[in-house]
Amino acid sequence: MKNWIAVASAEHVRRGRAEGFMQVCHGKAAPLKRLRPGDRVVYYSPSAEFGGKDRLQAFTALGEVAGGSPYAFDMGAGFVPFRREVVWRPSRDLPIQPLLERLEFARGQKNWGYRLRFGLLEVAAHDMDLIAAEMLL
């Protein structure tokens, strides 16, 4: 089992939670192929809305990758992103700032967000355990 941080606006994460899927990197398939059933995933949302200037900087969803492979989904207007099925757990939003010095991927890093720029980051079980303990309802 691996642990992943995916990046998307909270508005996009809410839709994925409601419909049981995840998308990353503007719908690219390749990153989703790295995930396996049973892998844990948490979404980090830098903003509330896609393209928004607000700074949410919080974890906004927590779940496990379900069976199956990435699949294309026609959202209309020529946009056909790839998705992956996820079983989302009941959780609360969790600001990242209070955790930064305890998260291995960010500890001691002034530019911790730089590692998240590609939209999907594998992290240590320690980081996922810490996040999950604070998020789960």
N, C-alpha and C positions, 0 to 999 in steps of 0.2 A: 504494500500500500504506500502510495506517495501522497504528498500534501502540496496543495497549490493555492496561490493567491491569484485571482483573476481581477481585472480592472475594468470597471464600467461605471457610468453615472448611476446614481440611485434610481432614477426614473427607469432606466433600462433594466436594472436588476429587479425592480418590482414586477415588471412584466414577465421576466423569466421565472421568478418565484411563483407567480400566479399560474403560469402555464407549464411548469415543471421542466424547464430547459435552461441552458446557458449558451452564450455566444461570447467570443473574444475576438479581439483584433479586427474589428469591423467585419466580422463574419467569415474570416479565413478558416479553412478546414485543417491546415497543417498543425496549428497549436492544439486543437482539440484531439488530434490523433495521438498525442503524447499521453493523454489521460486514459486510465483503465477503470473498469468497474470496481467499485470499492474505494477508489481514491477519494480523499477528502478535499473539498474546495471551499474557499471563503472568498467573497467578493469584497474588494476595497473600492470605495467610491470617492474619488477626489472631489466630485461636485454632485449637487442634487439633480441637475438637469444636464443633458448632453449639450456640450458647448457652452455651458453656463460659466459665469465668472465667479459664482459663489464657491466657497471652500468648505465642503462638507468634511472631507478627510476622515472617513469612518468605514469600518467594516459593516456591510449591509445585508449579507446573506451567508448562510453556512449550510453545507449539504454534502452528499456523497454521490459520486458518479454512478449512474445506473448502467445496466447492461446495454448492449448495442453499440453502434458506431456513430460517428458524426453523420448527419444527414442534412441535405439541402432543404430550405424552406422558402417558398416564394412569398415575400412580403408585399409584392406589388411594385409597380413603377420600375421594374427591371432590377430590383434588389433581391438577390437570392443568397442569403447568408447560410452558413453552416451552423448547426446547433448540436448540442449533446444533451441527452436526458439526465436529469439530476433529481434526486429525492432531497428536497429542501427541509431542513429541520426548523421547528419553531425557535426563533431567536430575536434578539433585540439589536438595534444598531449600537455600534461600539466605536467611540472616537479612538483614533490611532495614537494621538499625541501622548497620552499617559502611559502607553505601552512601549514606546520607542526604545528606551534603554533596556528593556527586558526581552525584546525580540532579537533573535540572533541575526536576522538579515539586515537589521537597522542599527543595532547597537554601535555607538561611537561614530556613526555616519551622519555628517551634517546634511549630505544630499541623499538621504535614504530613499526618496521617491524616485531617484534615477534608475534604480533596479526594477521598478515597476513599469517603466516606459514601454516595454514590449507587450504588455497586456496579460502576460501569464508567467508566473514565477514559481518554480519549485522551492519549497521551504522545508526546514527541518520539522520533525514531529514536535519538538519542543515548542516552536512558534505556534503551530496549529493547536496544540493542547492548551496553550496559554490563551489564545483567542477564543477557542471553543468554551473554555471554562467561564469566560466573562460574557459570552453571547447567549448561550443556551438558556432557554426559559424553563 
